[in-house]
Amino acid sequence: MSSENILYDKPECPFCWRVRMALDRCGVVYKRYAYDNPEHQQAWRALTPNKTVPVISFDKFVIVDSSVILEYLNDVHGVLLPSSAKDRALARGAASYADAQVGGPVRELVFERRERLPKEWDQEAIAGAMGKWHKALPRLEKALSDVDYFVADAGIPDYVLASRFGLAMAYGMPAPQSPLLADWFDRMIKRNEFIDTAPAVVIEAIAKGWQL
Ligand SMILES: N[C@@H](CCC(=O)N[C@@H](CS)C(=O)NCC(=O)O)C(=O)O
């Protein structure tokens, strides 16, 4: 029997998108099933105790939670984290900071703008999210002072942050004031694993000429 990899996924979920980028980068062939497709929903439910996406089944070996999937992909393919223990710790630290401090405000902005009509938007909540976004960026910028990516040729922290930045830009977050982060993101959006896996809303924003 031939092997089969299945990703249960939601297009605009940042956790799913970073896993899609990593799978693409590692050249893993997989089927992508929408978690809420009635044909696949029952199978997805049976696999995840948390009822979240992403969930992946590598030839029936199931992993739940994006950070565990990304670490597994690095263990197998070895390109998503640096080789020294110290550099790996720094990369994991950057990923976890990006997710908490950048992810939080981006989530607030996306929820406000995606779930409501423009006239119902809570402008105070949007301004609050934008303020937190600007506060979160300087620390990430520091890590990019001498390098093109957080991990040589891009890796886990790059995919974690790019999934947040992509959605932020698509939902109208102001461009980062930092030239280093703006240049990093410009490099990221030109990469195959970004373009091949981006949600429709991000592809549409890029097609409309969206630029930082
Ligand atoms: N820690 C989990 C978080 C995953 C998560 O929160 N996914 C959201 C979508 S972005 C989810 O599945 N929510 C339940 C739902 O949409 O029904 C991971 O990294 O995989």
The ligand as an SDF file (V2000), in Angstrom:
LIG
                    3D

 20 19  0  0  0  0  0  0  0  0999 V2000
   -1.7480   25.3360   19.7360 N   0  0  0  0  0  0  0  0  0  0  0  0
   -2.5060   24.9430   18.5860 C   0  0  0  0  0  0  0  0  0  0  0  0
   -3.4950   26.0410   18.2540 C   0  0  0  0  0  0  0  0  0  0  0  0
   -4.3210   25.7310   17.0220 C   0  0  0  0  0  0  0  0  0  0  0  0
   -5.5720   26.5950   16.9440 C   0  0  0  0  0  0  0  0  0  0  0  0
   -5.8980   27.3700   17.8780 O   0  0  0  0  0  0  0  0  0  0  0  0
   -6.2640   26.4800   15.8330 N   0  0  0  0  0  0  0  0  0  0  0  0
   -7.5420   27.1650   15.7060 C   0  0  0  0  0  0  0  0  0  0  0  0
   -7.6920   27.7600   14.3130 C   0  0  0  0  0  0  0  0  0  0  0  0
   -6.5650   29.0960   14.0310 S   0  0  0  0  0  0  0  0  0  0  0  0
   -8.6610   26.1560   15.8400 C   0  0  0  0  0  0  0  0  0  0  0  0
   -8.5170   25.0040   15.4570 O   0  0  0  0  0  0  0  0  0  0  0  0
   -9.8050   26.5790   16.3890 N   0  0  0  0  0  0  0  0  0  0  0  0
  -10.9730   25.7320   16.4790 C   0  0  0  0  0  0  0  0  0  0  0  0
  -11.9380   25.9760   15.3650 C   0  0  0  0  0  0  0  0  0  0  0  0
  -11.6750   26.8310   14.4860 O   0  0  0  0  0  0  0  0  0  0  0  0
  -12.9760   25.2930   15.3580 O   0  0  0  0  0  0  0  0  0  0  0  0
   -1.5590   24.6970   17.4060 C   0  0  0  0  0  0  0  0  0  0  0  0
   -0.5040   25.3630   17.3660 O   0  0  0  0  0  0  0  0  0  0  0  0
   -1.8410   23.8300   16.5710 O   0  0  0  0  0  0  0  0  0  0  0  0
  1  2  1  0
  2  3  1  0
  2 18  1  0
  3  4  1  0
  4  5  1  0
  5  6  2  0
  5  7  1  0
  7  8  1  0
  8  9  1  0
  8 11  1  0
  9 10  1  0
 11 12  2  0
 11 13  1  0
 13 14  1  0
 14 15  1  0
 15 16  2  0
 15 17  1  0
 18 19  2  0
 18 20  1  0
M  END
$$$$
